[in-house]
Amino acid sequence: MLLVIDIGNTSTSFGVYTGKKLIESRIISTSAGKTPDEYGAEIL
């Protein structure tokens, strides 16, 4: 498994790959007002 993360100015994208196959992906919005705990809760 491989976790890839693309951190941008307006969003952060996550993808999980097994080999060359994408098995899960998520996009969360980036906000200066969010705490690390809020980001952690969104990722899980």
C-alpha positions in Angstrom: 0.0 0.0 0.0 1.1 3.5 -0.7 -0.4 6.7 0.7 0.0 9.8 -1.5 -0.8 13.3 -0.3 -1.1 16.5 -2.4 -1.2 19.6 -0.3 -2.4 22.7 -2.0 -3.5 26.2 -1.1 -7.3 25.5 -1.2 -7.4 21.7 -0.6 -5.5 18.6 0.4 -6.0 15.4 -1.6 -5.2 11.9 -0.3 -5.0 8.6 -2.2 -4.3 5.1 -1.3 -2.9 2.7 -3.9 -2.3 -1.0 -4.0 0.1 -1.5 -6.8 -1.1 0.8 -9.6 -4.8 0.6 -8.5 -6.3 3.5 -6.6 -8.4 2.0 -3.8 -9.4 5.1 -1.8 -9.3 8.9 -2.3 -10.4 11.9 -0.3 -10.3 15.7 -0.7 -10.5 18.1 2.2 -10.6 21.8 2.1 -7.8 23.8 3.5 -8.6 26.6 6.0 -6.3 28.7 8.1 -8.8 28.5 11.0 -8.8 24.7 11.3 -6.8 23.1 14.1 -4.6 20.0 13.6 -7.2 18.0 15.6 -9.9 19.1 13.1 -7.8 18.0 10.2 -7.1 14.7 11.9 -10.8 14.0 12.4 -11.5 14.7 8.8 -8.8 12.3 7.6 -10.1 9.5 9.7 
